[in-house]
Amino acid sequence: MTDKTPSRFRKLLPILLVAAVLIVSQHWWRIDLALNPIDPQQVANSQVVMYSTSWCGYCAKARKFFKSAQIPFIERNIENTPEAMRQYEQLGGQGVPLLVVNQQTLQGFNTKAIRRALAKNSH
């Protein structure tokens, strides 16, 4: 039995490594936030608006990111509010989430871009 155990493990190792990489890549923003917290001064005078839908997975990630980083934000659901949809279209929205961070429009959930937009406001 001990002779087969290393062989089985070697066969499973590539699968386990791929699974681990997928899990880490899906939650990298959480790891990054824990290692590099956002400076509260960057958030203090910032304004963040997220144009979203209820079904969008990246919108859910953005919500979690903002809450975890203690970044206050306004969410405007483009499915439920005609005014939100008009604003989204005026901003050139082509997908969700569409973020406006300190008057800078960001398409999609990109923590590096969010951090840069927040940092510009703190100078």
Secondary structure by P-SEA (a helix, b strand, c coil): cccaaaaaaaaaaaaaaaaaaaaaaaaaaaaaaaaccccccccccbbbbbbcccccaaaaaaaaaaaaacbbbbbbcccccaaaaaaaaaacccccccccccccccccccaaaaaaaaaaaac
